[in-house]
Amino acid sequence: MEKIQMVDLKRQYQKIQDEIDNAVINTIRSTQFINGPEVKEFQKELEEFLGVKHVIPCANGTDALQVAMMASDLKPGDEVITTSFTFVATVEVIALLGLKPVLVDVYEDTFNMDIDSLRKAITPKTKAIVPVHLFGQCVNMEEIMKIADQNGLKVIEDNAQAIGADFIFSDGTRKKAGAIGNIGCTSFFPSKNLGCYGDGGAIFTNDDELAEKIRVVVNHGMTVRYYHDYIGVNSRLDSVQAAILRVKLRHLNEYAEARRKAADYYDNAFSKCEKLIVPKRSDFSTHVFHQYTLKTKDIDRNKLQEHLASKDIPAMIYYPVPMHIQEAYKSDRYKEGDLPVTEKLSKIVISLPMHTELDKEQQDYIIESVLEFFE
């Protein structure tokens, strides 16, 4: 049996090695390393995949969020609502720009933004909502957009973990995660469902004017060379990474299907275990399983993680400390106990290996080892 990885990029690469090698070599031979043809072609192909008018590639997912906020005319002191149960980048960029992060709770079953908690957090200072499509499925974007429209708020989707997922509206129509709000953002970090072999990110929008501003902001705020109309940043996706992403984008749907198949296998094995709760799949979203995250019940989650480590099985805790309890983001607005679901989840969740190359032998060993803990 192959060594079990949390994400097995080596075996994934081996399956598409010829495609990747040719793409990289051809890009190097072209010597067009910045904003070359590969970047432009990837941009077009991702626009078509997502069904959006504009994709603006950038250097990483954190930059994508920051640039999205910079282009949204948010001012220092403006309140931006997001969840506390997320990776730090979501909150980090809000604070870096002098905005005020307002953190809300999540649903216990889907880990995604609680709509009632969102409504209660809106004040006259609220200017934007950043829903995080956590672990591979969408927040209830139909409700988010209604609330945003009613309150004149911008919506910036953090889609770093759910690229390729579909949101299903009540009338049956579908849109891709990240293509619903005013702006969508994603990361191409290597472990993502669509990952490059370094850092990368992208910003999406259907707003022509906003897209043009975002293009200017990512390029030092320049409209014409050496003329700076906006404060900007230097954030580019290089051509080699774009070439790799073009190859992997062609496989993204099959990657999602492989992840769903692996998740089904896990679900079937763990659904009868009283000490484990398998991930909830929303009625309004497909799930692309960036993570397969179990909730534990009446056990020491950390001891389960240690047990799996003793069997050479990696298992991760996403996320052990909520943002509102983190030293860097503590605020008079919150105290421990204010976001009870988030705080509970941080103590009981555990994520098992999940990737496109996970095979039956590996999964059987993982499942056997998990269930052994309860004997």
C-alpha positions in Angstrom: 0.0 0.0 0.0 1.2 3.5 -0.9 2.0 5.7 2.1 -1.2 7.6 3.0 -1.0 11.4 2.5 -3.5 14.0 3.6 -3.3 15.2 -0.1 -1.3 13.0 -2.5 0.1 15.4 -5.0 2.8 13.1 -6.2 0.5 10.4 -7.5 -1.8 13.0 -8.9 1.1 14.4 -10.8 2.2 11.0 -12.1 -1.2 10.5 -13.8 -0.9 13.7 -15.7 2.9 13.9 -15.9 3.2 14.2 -19.7 0.6 16.9 -19.9 2.2 18.9 -17.1 5.8 18.5 -18.3 4.9 19.5 -21.8 3.0 22.6 -20.6 5.8 23.7 -18.3 8.6 23.1 -20.9 6.7 24.9 -23.6 6.1 27.9 -21.3 9.8 28.0 -20.3 10.8 27.9 -24.0 8.5 30.8 -24.8 10.4 32.9 -22.1 7.1 34.8 -21.5 7.0 34.3 -17.8 4.8 37.2 -16.7 1.4 37.8 -18.2 2.2 35.5 -21.1 -0.2 33.6 -23.3 -0.7 30.8 -20.8 -2.1 33.3 -18.2 -4.5 34.8 -20.8 -5.7 31.3 -21.9 -6.1 30.1 -18.4 -8.1 33.2 -17.6 -10.5 32.6 -20.5 -10.9 28.9 -19.7 -11.7 29.6 -16.1 -14.2 32.2 -17.1 -15.9 29.6 -19.2 -15.8 27.0 -16.5 -17.2 29.3 -13.8 -19.7 31.1 -16.1 -18.4 34.5 -15.2 -17.5 37.5 -17.4 -14.1 38.3 -15.8 -11.4 36.3 -14.1 -8.4 38.3 -12.9 -5.5 36.0 -11.9 -3.3 37.0 -9.0 -0.4 35.8 -6.8 -2.4 33.9 -4.1 -5.8 33.5 -2.4 -5.0 36.0 0.4 -4.1 38.6 -2.2 -7.4 37.8 -4.0 -9.4 38.7 -0.9 -7.3 41.8 -0.2 -7.6 43.1 -3.7 -11.3 42.4 -3.8 -11.8 44.6 -0.7 -9.5 47.3 -2.0 -11.5 47.5 -5.2 -14.8 47.6 -3.3 -14.3 51.1 -2.0 -14.4 50.0 1.6 -13.1 52.6 4.1 -11.2 52.1 7.4 -13.7 51.4 10.1 -16.2 49.8 7.8 -17.6 46.6 9.2 -17.2 43.4 7.2 -19.1 40.3 8.4 -17.6 36.8 8.0 -17.4 33.6 10.1 -15.1 32.8 13.0 -14.8 29.2 11.8 -12.4 29.8 8.9 -8.7 30.0 7.9 -7.0 33.2 9.2 -6.6 34.8 5.7 -10.3 35.6 5.6 -10.1 37.8 8.7 -6.5 38.8 8.2 -7.1 40.9 5.1 -10.0 42.7 6.7 -7.8 43.8 9.6 -4.9 44.7 7.4 -7.0 47.2 5.5 -8.2 48.9 8.7 -11.6 47.5 8.3 -13.5 46.0 11.2 -14.0 42.2 11.1 -17.4 41.2 12.6 -17.4 37.5 13.2 -20.6 35.3 13.2 -21.5 31.8 14.0 -21.9 28.8 11.7 -24.4 25.9 11.4 -23.3 22.8 13.2 -24.2 20.5 10.4 -22.6 22.2 7.4 -20.0 24.4 9.1 -21.1 27.3 6.9 -22.4 30.8 7.9 -25.5 30.9 10.0 -28.0 33.2 8.3 -29.7 34.3 11.5 -26.3 35.1 13.1 -25.5 37.2 10.0 -28.8 39.1 10.2 -28.2 40.0 13.9 -24.7 41.3 13.1 -25.7 43.9 10.6 -25.3 47.5 11.8 -25.3 50.9 10.0 -21.5 50.5 9.7 -21.8 47.1 7.9 -20.6 47.4 4.3 -19.8 43.9 3.1 -20.3 40.2 3.8 -17.6 37.6 3.2 -19.3 34.1 3.1 -16.8 31.3 3.3 -17.7 28.1 1.3 -16.0 25.9 3.8 -14.7 22.3 3.1 -16.2 22.1 -0.3 -19.8 23.2 -0.3 -21.7 26.5 -0.6 -23.1 28.9 1.9 -26.8 29.6 1.3 -26.0 32.3 -1.3 -29.7 32.8 -2.2 -30.3 34.1 1.3 -27.0 36.0 1.5 -27.8 37.9 -1.7 -31.3 38.8 -0.5 -29.9 40.1 2.8 -27.2 42.0 0.9 -29.7 43.6 -1.5 -32.0 44.6 1.4 -29.1 46.3 3.2 -27.1 47.7 0.3 -24.1 45.4 1.1 -21.3 44.0 -1.1 -20.8 40.3 -1.2 -17.2 38.9 -1.6 -17.2 35.1 -1.7 -14.2 33.3 -0.2 -14.2 30.3 -2.5 -10.7 28.9 -1.7 -12.2 25.5 -0.7 -15.2 25.0 -3.0 -14.1 25.7 -6.6 -16.3 23.7 -8.9 -19.2 23.3 -6.5 -22.6 24.3 -7.8 -25.1 26.4 -5.8 -28.7 25.3 -6.6 -31.3 28.1 -6.4 -34.9 27.5 -5.3 -36.0 27.7 -8.9 -33.6 25.0 -9.9 -31.0 27.2 -11.6 -27.4 26.7 -10.8 -24.3 28.9 -10.5 -20.8 28.0 -9.6 -19.5 28.9 -6.2 -17.7 32.2 -6.4 -19.8 33.4 -9.3 -22.8 34.6 -7.4 -21.7 37.6 -5.2 -20.2 40.9 -6.4 -16.8 39.3 -6.3 -15.5 35.8 -5.9 -12.0 34.8 -4.7 -10.0 31.6 -4.8 -6.6 30.2 -4.0 -4.6 27.8 -6.1 -2.4 26.7 -3.2 -1.1 23.2 -4.2 -3.4 21.3 -1.8 -6.6 23.0 -3.2 -9.0 21.1 -5.4 -7.5 23.2 -8.3 -4.0 23.7 -7.2 -0.8 24.8 -8.9 2.8 23.9 -8.0 3.5 27.1 -6.1 1.3 30.0 -5.1 -1.6 31.4 -7.1 -5.0 32.9 -6.9 -7.8 34.5 -8.8 -10.7 37.0 -8.5 -14.0 36.7 -10.4 -16.7 39.2 -11.2 -19.5 39.8 -13.7 -19.2 43.6 -13.2 -17.3 45.2 -16.0 -16.3 48.3 -14.1 -15.3 46.4 -11.1 -13.2 44.0 -13.2 -11.3 46.9 -14.7 -10.6 48.4 -11.3 -9.4 45.0 -10.0 -7.0 44.6 -13.0 -5.5 48.0 -12.1 -5.2 47.3 -8.4 -3.3 44.0 -9.0 -0.8 45.9 -11.2 0.4 48.6 -8.8 -2.7 50.7 -9.4 -1.5 51.6 -12.9 -4.0 52.5 -15.6 -1.1 53.6 -17.9 2.5 52.6 -17.3 3.9 54.8 -14.5 0.6 56.5 -14.0 -1.1 55.4 -10.8 -4.7 56.2 -10.3 -5.3 53.8 -7.3 -3.2 52.5 -4.5 -2.4 49.0 -5.7 -0.3 45.9 -5.1 2.0 43.7 -7.2 0.0 40.5 -7.4 0.5 38.3 -10.5 0.0 34.6 -11.4 3.1 33.6 -13.3 2.9 31.9 -16.7 4.4 28.5 -15.5 1.7 28.2 -12.8 -1.0 29.2 -15.3 0.2 26.5 -17.7 -0.1 23.9 -14.9 -3.5 25.2 -13.9 -4.7 24.9 -17.5 -3.9 21.2 -17.5 -5.5 20.6 -14.1 -8.7 22.6 -14.9 -9.4 20.1 -17.6 -9.5 17.4 -14.9 -11.3 19.3 -12.2 -14.7 17.7 -12.7 -13.2 14.2 -12.6 -11.3 15.2 -9.5 -14.5 16.3 -7.8 -16.2 13.1 -8.7 -13.2 11.1 -7.3 -13.5 13.0 -4.0 -17.3 12.5 -3.8 -16.8 8.8 -4.4 -14.2 8.6 -1.6 -16.6 10.6 0.6 -19.4 8.2 -0.1 -17.2 5.3 0.9 -16.3 7.0 4.2 -20.0 7.9 4.8 -21.1 4.3 4.4 -18.4 3.1 6.8 -18.9 5.7 9.5 -22.6 6.4 9.5 -23.4 3.5 11.9 -20.8 4.6 14.4 -22.5 6.4 17.3 -19.4 8.4 18.1 -19.0 9.9 14.7 -21.2 12.2 12.6 -20.5 12.2 8.9 -20.5 15.5 6.9 -23.9 17.0 6.0 -24.5 17.6 2.3 -26.7 20.6 1.7 -29.8 20.4 -0.5 -28.8 23.7 -2.2 -25.2 22.8 -3.0 -23.1 20.1 -4.5 -20.0 19.1 -2.4 -16.5 18.9 -3.9 -15.0 17.7 -0.6 -11.9 19.8 -0.2 -11.9 18.3 3.3 -13.7 15.3 4.7 -14.5 16.5 8.2 -16.2 14.3 10.8 -17.7 15.5 14.1 -16.8 13.4 17.1 -19.2 12.7 19.9 -18.3 12.2 23.6 -14.7 11.3 22.9 -11.3 13.0 23.1 -10.8 14.1 19.5 -7.1 14.7 20.0 -6.6 11.1 21.2 -8.2 9.9 18.0 -5.8 12.0 16.1 -2.9 10.6 18.1 -4.2 7.0 17.5 -4.3 7.6 13.7 -0.8 9.1 13.8 0.4 5.9 15.5 -0.9 4.1 12.4 0.8 6.4 10.0 -2.4 8.1 9.0 -2.4 11.9 8.9 -5.5 13.6 10.2 -5.9 17.3 10.6 -7.9 19.7 12.8 -9.5 22.5 10.9 -9.7 24.7 12.9 -8.6 24.3 16.6 -8.9 27.9 17.7 -11.7 30.1 16.3 -10.8 33.5 15.0 -12.6 35.4 17.8 -10.5 33.7 20.4 -7.2 34.1 18.5 -4.8 36.5 20.3 -4.4 38.7 17.2 -8.2 39.1 16.7 -9.5 39.4 20.2 -12.0 42.2 20.5 -14.3 43.8 23.2 -17.1 42.7 20.9 -16.6 39.1 21.8 -15.9 36.8 24.7 -15.5 33.1 24.8 -19.0 31.6 24.7 -20.5 34.2 22.3 -20.2 31.9 19.2 -21.1 28.6 20.8 -21.4 26.4 17.7 -18.0 27.6 16.3 -16.4 27.0 19.7 -18.0 23.5 20.0 -16.9 22.5 16.5 -13.3 23.6 17.1 -13.2 20.9 19.9 -14.9 18.0 18.1 -14.0 18.1 14.3 -11.3 16.0 12.7 -10.5 15.8 8.9 -9.4 12.5 7.3 -7.2 12.1 4.2 -9.1 13.3 1.1 -7.7 13.6 -2.4 -8.1 12.4 -5.9 -5.8 9.4 -5.7 -7.2 7.9 -2.5 -7.7 4.2 -3.2 -9.9 1.5 -1.7 -7.0 -0.2 0.1 -6.0 3.0 1.7 -9.5 3.9 2.7 -10.2 0.5 4.2 -7.1 0.9 6.3 -8.1 4.4 7.4 -11.6 3.2 8.2 -10.4 0.1 10.1 -8.0 2.3 12.1 -10.7 4.9 13.0 -13.2 2.3 14.1 -10.5 0.4 16.1 -10.2 3.5 18.3 -13.8 2.8 19.6 -13.3 -0.9 20.4 
